[in-house]
Amino acid sequence: MMDPLAWHRFAERLGTRYPFIQAPMAGGLSPPDLAVAVAEAGGLGSLGTADAPPEAIRQQAKAVRARTSRPYGINLFAPRAPVADGDPGPVLGLLARFHAELGLPAPEVAEAPLPDFLKQVEVVLDVAPTVFSFTFGIPDASVLEAMRARGILIVGTATNVREALALEAAGVDAIVAQGSEAGGHRGSFGGSFEAGLVGTLALVPQVVDAVRLPVIASGGIMDGRGIAAARMLGAAGVQLGTAFLRSQESGTVQAHREVLREAKDESSRITRALTGRPARAIPNELTTTLEEAGAYLPYPQLHGATRALRAAAAQRGDTRFMTLWAGQGVGLSREGPAAELVRALMAETEAALAAVRD
């Protein structure tokens, strides 16, 4: 049931005009330019720095602060327990063919596919964003306590009620309820990801009923109708990612933008073939080849093994081997400045709610 004041209370807590979060998308998709544009328009801009080295996080934070004094957030991936490495032979054999096509050195599994999490945390504590958000699990209690001591709001990601309860017990300030429609990585950490494939419409009200914290609806929300629906479900805020992939400030390369422009509701799939973790993207030759061969490695080993190919393909606009992130609402995506999108979304939301009242 909608609490008419929850929307405004959460915005006040964030220090923003709207309880509206631009999703932190890793891999350069949500650069400082996007975070600043959204922040200046009244939302919470976010830096997706999960795979960024500590110094790169610092520089991105500085770039945001140089252009706005408004609230913003930084996101990291919570570290997971090590998973036994699989046999890289089949994967590397398939990738070698693609590397040869692009004139790249032979593929390999990186020794350290991801930056050191605790060093990333040190930088986040130093730059002190308004919000520290995380996905893939729950960081150690000492990390969360350090964030609280710095006055940083803590936001975790849940894909089912069980995960939401675990986040509440850990002491987060708000919970992103990530529906199965969402693009990018699934945030699942409490069991198999299949158990977390709950749609936003079903997930949000159940999480709202289960916890005493503000719940942020995420997944498939692309316009004011979706935002209004999230409010009606009891969400205190919303988080949108795919909606910003075609905005002019995003880091989306042109070839990816063109694919998004033509994509529809059935275009994206959940696959492990990009990084080793389940993630929603538009399939291409890379994902279908690995899937058909059953050639996988655990995360982050596969992430490291495919990174060079995906990066080179993005630079060349070769959609066969790129990471084509997209949620199921991609058919509703639009082009233009991010600030204009935020303003349009808020106006649409008020119109949708007014129509319900009438």
N, C-alpha and C positions, 0 to 999 in steps of 0.2 A: 504494500500500500504506500502511495506517495506521501512523503512528509514534505509539505511545501517549503519548510524552512531549512531542510537538510541541504538543499542545493546551495543556498546562500551561506549557510554556516561553513560548508566545506570550502567554498570560494574564499571566504574570509580567512580560513585557516591556511590556505595556500598563499594568500596575499594577492590573489588575482581577481580580475573582474568577473570571470566565469570559472566554474569548476570543470574546466575543459583542459585535457592534457593531450598534447601532440606526442604520440607514442615514440619512445626512444628506439630507433631502428639502427642496428649495428651495420658495420661495413661501409660507412660513409653516407648512408641514405638520409640521416638526420644531422647535418652539419650545423655549425654555429649560425649560419645565415638563416636556416629554417627556425631554429630555436629562438633567435632574436625576433624574427617576424611574428611568430606566434605570441611570444611574450608581450611585444608591443601592442598586439591586437587584443590583449586581455586574457589570453590563455596561459597555460604553463608550457613553455618550450622545453624540449628535452634533448640531451645529447646521448646518442646510443654508442657508448664507448667500451662495450664488453670485450671487444677484441683489440682495443687500442693500447699501446704501451703507455706506461705511466706518464712519461713526458708529453706524449701526444694529448692525453687527457688534460694535463695542465694548460697546454697551449690552446686547446679548444675552449676551456673554461675562461681563459683570459680573453679570448676573442669575443665571447658572449658578453663578459663584463665590460669590455671596452665600448660596447655599443648599446647596452641597456642596463638599467639598475633594477629591472623587474625580476620577479622570481623565475627560476628555471630549475631543471632537474638533471641529474646524471644517473645513468643506469649501468649496472654490471651484471655479469652472470655469476650466480652463487657457485662456488666450487663444489664438485661432486666427488664422491669416493672414487678412487682409481678403478678402472675397468680393465680386465685382462686384455692385452692386445690380441687382435685376431691375426690371421695369416695375411700379410699385406700383398702377397704375390698376385692373386687374381685381380685385385683392384688396380695395383700398379701396372699390371699387364694391359688392362683396358685403357687406363689413363695414358700409357705410353703412346698408344696410337694417336690419341687426340693431341698430345704434346708434339708429336712429330708433324702433325698437320699444321700446327701454329709455329713450328720452328723453335720450340721450347726445349730446355734441357730435360733429361729423363726425370719423371716424377719420383718423389721420395716422401716418406713419412717423417715429418719434422720431429726432432727430439722434444721440443717444447712448443706445441701448437698454439698455446695461449700465453699471454703475459702473466706474470706473477700476481695473483689476486690481492694479496696483502699489500703489495707495493702500489697497486692501483688504489686500494682503499686509503693508503697514506695520502695520496694526492687528493682524493675526494675530501678527506678530512681537512686538508690544507686549504683547498679552494672554497670549501663550505657552500655548496649549492643549497637552494631552498629544500630540495627533495633528493634523497638517495633512494632509488628504486632498484629492485633486483628480481631476477627470475631464475628458474631451474632448481630452486630449493630455498634454504634459509641459511644465511651466513652464520658463523659462530657468534654466540652471545656477546663476546667481547667486542666484535665489530659493531653490532647494533648498539651496545652501550656507549661506545666511542662516538657514534653518530648522534645519539641522544645528548651526550655531553656537549657537543658542538651546536646543539639547537637545530639539527637537521631533521626534517620530517622523514620517516621511513615508510616506504611503500613496497609491499611484496605482491607476488603474482600467484593466483590460485586458479586451477582449472576444474576443481570440484569442491564440495563442502568440506571434505576431510582435510584438504590442503588449507582451506581458509581457516579452519579451526586451529591448525598447527601454526599458522602465521599469527593469529590472534594471541595464542599462548606464548609466542616468542616476543610479543610486545611491539608489533608494528603499529603504525599510526593509521594506515588505511590499506585496503586490499583491492587490487585489480582482479576482477572476475573475468578471466579470459575465455570467451566462448570458442567453440570449435571452428567458427567461421573465420577467426583471425588469421591474418597472413603472418609469415615468418615462423620462428620456432614456437613449438608448444611449450608452455611453462611448466608442464607436469613434473611433479617430483614425488608424489605420494602413491606409488604403485605404477602400473603400466599406463602408458599414455592413452591407450584405448579407453581406459576407465575415466579419463578426463575429457573425452570427446562429447562434452555436454554443450548444447547450443546456448547462445547468450540469453535467449528468451526464457529458457528453463533454468539456467544457472543463476542468473542475477537474483531473482526473488528468493531462491533457496539459500543463497549465501547471505542475503540481507536478513532473512529470518534466523540464521544460525549464529551470526556474530553481532557484536555491539559496536563495531567500527564502521566508518564510512566505506561504502563499497563503490568502486569505480567500474562501470560497465565497459567492456572491450570486446570487439569481435563483430564484424559485419555492420558497424555503425558508420554510415556514409553521408547522411543528410539530417535535416532537422526532424524528420519523421522518426528516425532511429534514436536521436537524442531524446525526443519527447517520450518515446516508448520506454527508454531506459529510466527516465524520471518516474514514469508511471509504475515501473517495476520496483521502485524504491531506491534506485541508485542515487548516490550523493554527487556523482560526477561521471564523466565519460572519458575514454581514451581512444583516439583515432590514429591509425597508422597508414593503412592503404589509401585513405582519403587524401593524404598529403604526398603520395609518391609522384603525382604529376604536377605538383605545385612548383613554381619556377625556382624556389630556393632549395628544394630537395637535392640530394646528391644522385638522383636517378639518372643514369646515362640515357642518351637519346634512343638507343635501340630498345631499351627496357620500356621507355615511355611509349614507344610505338606499339609494343606488344600489349601494354596496359590499355591503350586506347581501343584496341579491338577485342579485349577480353570480356567475357560474360560470366554469369553466375556459376557455370560448370567448368570454367577454364582452369581453376587451380586444384591441386591435389596435395595430400600430405605424404611426404617422402622422407626417407632416411638417407637418400643417395647424395645429398649435398654436403652434409656435415657429420652424419652419423646419428644425429638426433632428429626426431620427427619434426618436420617443419612444412608449412603450407606455401607452395610456390606453383608457378605455371611450368608443367613438364617440358623438357627439351631432350636433345639427344644424350646429354650427359646423364640425366636422371633415369631415362628409360633404359639406356644401355646397362647401367649398374643394376637397376631393378630386375631386368630380364635375366641377367646373369647371376642374380643373387649375391653380387659382390659388394660386401659391406665391411666397414671397420667401425669400431665404437667411436663415439665422440670423446675427445676432440681429435682423435687420430685421423679420421676421414676428413675432418675440416682442414687439417693441416695438409693432407695429401692432395686435396682438390683445390686448395687456395690459389696456387700459382696459375692453374688453368683457368679458373673462374675470373681471376683478376685480369689476365691477359685477354680473355674473351671480351670482358667489359670494355677494356681500352680500345679494342678493335670493333666493337659493336657486333660481335658474333654471338647471336642469341642461342646457338647450339650448345654452348658450354657456360653460359652466364648463370648467375643466380637471379631468377626471375620471381622475386617475392611478390605475393598478391594474396589478399583475402577474398572471401566469396562475394563481398560487396563490390568488387572491382568494376563491375559494369556500371556503377553509379559514380565512378571517379570523374574528376573534372580538372581542367588546366587553369592556370592563372596564379596570381600572387597569393601567398599563404594568408596574408592579412585579410584579403578580400574573401577568401574561403571561410575564415573564422567568422567574419561579420555576417556572411550569408547563412552560415550554419546556425548562428544564434537567432537571426531573424526568422529563419524557417522554423526553428524550435518554438519560438513564441507564437507563430502563426498556427502551428500544429496544435499546441496546447489551447490556444484561444478557440480553435474549431471544436475541440472536445468539450470545452466549457459551454459553448453555444448549443 
